[in-house]
Amino acid sequence: MNRNWEEFLAPYQQAVGELKVKLRGMRSQFEMLSEHSLIEFVTGRVKSVASIIDKSIKRSIPLDRLEEEMQDIAGLRMMCQFVDDIKPVVELLRKRNDFEIVEERDYVTQVKASGYRSYHVVIRYPVQTIRGEKKVLVELQIRTLAMNFWATIEHSLNYKYRGRFPKDIQLRLQHAAEAASRLDEEMSSIRDEIQEAHKVFSRKQESE
């Protein structure tokens, strides 16, 4: 089918822009209340046309069914310092009334065989356009910095090997995933000291 991709992707781009502002606003509110921010930072993107077509072929998704069947055309990542921050962030998302949660996938407690860890929340977000309201699917990924580092490397290698990792690379990725998990555990074990250090550093900056 012929498709005007610019027109098709516009609502997704608008959704990512609006959600970045809203989710970053959550971090600002923690800071205003002088509380530990559950959110370290937020990033977002819209898939390229080439990536959309490539995934539609892999998943056998007809192009006229993209809006209903491809959940991550628009995607945002919410980074947390600690694993224990992920669930409270998900709870905050569940309480919002500016979008509808469609699906949740917990790869933090149910780690993928590859070693991938993250918490995915798929939402249906209403975008206001000159032609009226349009609801689009957006995937939110909530993860720690260590989880994100591993996932970014794995994603790049996946493109290189087209999902067919050599055995030694696959083994090294699994070992790296275990190391990232141990790092998260160590950071959680000294959470109080880290948070106190942040407070001291923030007070020092304010006094300068």
N, C-alpha and C positions, 0 to 999 in steps of 0.2 A: 504494500500500500504506500501511496505517496503521503508524506506527513510534513507539515510545517513545524520543524523541530524547535525553532525559536519560540513560536507561539505555544507549543506543547510544554516546554521547559520553564516558561516564564512564571507560572504559579509556584513551581517547585523552588525557583530562585527566590521568589518573594517569601515563601514559607521559611527557607533557611535564614534569610536576612532578619525576619521578624523574630524567629525563635532564638537566634544568637543574642539579640538584644534582651529578650525576656529571660533567658537562662543565665546570661551574664549578670542580669539584674539581681538574680537570686544570690550570687556571690557578693555583690555590693551590699545587699541587705545584711548578710552575715557580718561584713566589715563594719557597717554602721552600728550594729549592736555589739561590736567588740567581741564577737563570738568566733570560734574556730570555723573557718569556711569549709563546708563539706566539698565545695567545688574549687578545684585549682584553676582550671581554665576551660573554655568552650571553643571548639572549632566546628566548622560546617562546610559542606560542599554539595554540589549537584553533579551527578555522574555525567561524563561526556557522552555524546551521541554514540561514539564508537564503543564505549564500555556498555552502554545500554543494549545496543544491537548484539554485541558479543555475548552478553549474559542471556539475552532473549533466545539466542540460538542454543546455548548450553542447556538452558532450563526448558526449552521448547515452549516458550511463551509467545503467543501471537502478538504482533505489534499493536493490534487493536485491543489487546487485553492488558497492556502495560500498566495502566492506571489501577487496575484491580489486582494484578498478580505480582507486580514487582514492587517490593516494599521499601527498597533502599535507593530509589532514584534520587531522593533528597536524604541526606544523612548528617547527623550531628554527633560529636563526641564530647562527653562531659568527663573531664579528668579529675580524679580524686587522689589525695595523698595516701590514704589508707584504705585497705580492703573493707574495714568496718564502716567506712563512710558511704559505701555503695548502696546498701539497703535503705538508709535514711534518705538518700537522694531519690531513690525509686519511690519511697513513701511520699515525698514532696510532690513528685510528678503525678502520683495517683490522686492527690488532693486538688489538683488544678482543674478548673472548669473551662479553660480556653481551648481544650482539645480533648479528644476521646482516645483512650488507650484501647488498641485493637488486639494486641498480642504481647506477651512477655516471654523471653527465653533466657534462662539462667545458665550461662556457661561459666559462672564463677564456682558454684558448688557442683555443677555437672560439666566438668572440663572436657573439651573435645579430645579425641584420640591424638590429634596433632599437638596438643598442649595449649591450644587457644583458650583464653579466659576473658570473659567480658559479660556484661549484663545488657541485653537488648530489649528495648521497649519500642514497639511499633505504634505510632499514633496516627489518627486521622485529624488533620489540622485544617481549619476553615480559612481560606484566603479570600479576601474581599477584592473583587475585580470590578471593572466598569460594566461587566455583563452580569454581575451578581456574585453570589458566594460560590466558591469552588473548593471542595474538600479534597486534599491530597494526602497520600500516605508518606510518612516520614519515619525513618529509623533513628532512634537515639541509642547510642552506645555509651554505657557508663563503665569506666574502668580505671585502674590505677595507672600511674606513669610507667611502672614496670611492665604491666600488661600491654600498654600501648606500644612501648619500645619493641617488645617481642612481636606483636601483631604487625607492626609496620615492616619489620625485617621479613617476616614470613610472607607478607603480602607481596613484597618486591620479588622475593625468590619464587613465589608462586607464578608470577608473570613470566619470569625467565624460563622456568621448567614446565609451564603450562599444567601445573598440578601433579606432575610426575617426578617427584623428588628422587634423586639418587639415594640409595640406602644410607650412605655416610652423612649426607646433608640432613636427611630425615632424623637420623639418630642425634646429630648435633643440635638440631632444632628442639628435640624433646629434652635434651640435657639443658639447653638454654631456658626452656620453659620452666623446668624444675628449679633452675637457679633464680629466675625471676620470681617464682613463687616463694622461695626461701627469703629473697630480698624483701618482699612484701611482709612476710612473717616477722623478720627482724625489725623493720620499720614500725610495725604495729607494737612490738614489744617495748620500744622506747618512745612510744607516741607522746607521753606526757612531757618528756624531756624536749622533744622536737617542738611541741606546741609552746612550751615555755620559752624556748630559744627564739621562736618567731615573735612572741610578745615583746621580749627584750629588744630584739632588732627593730621592731616597729616603733617602740618608745624612743629608741636612739635616733631613728630617722626623723621623728616628729620634733625632737628637741634641737635638731641641727638647723 
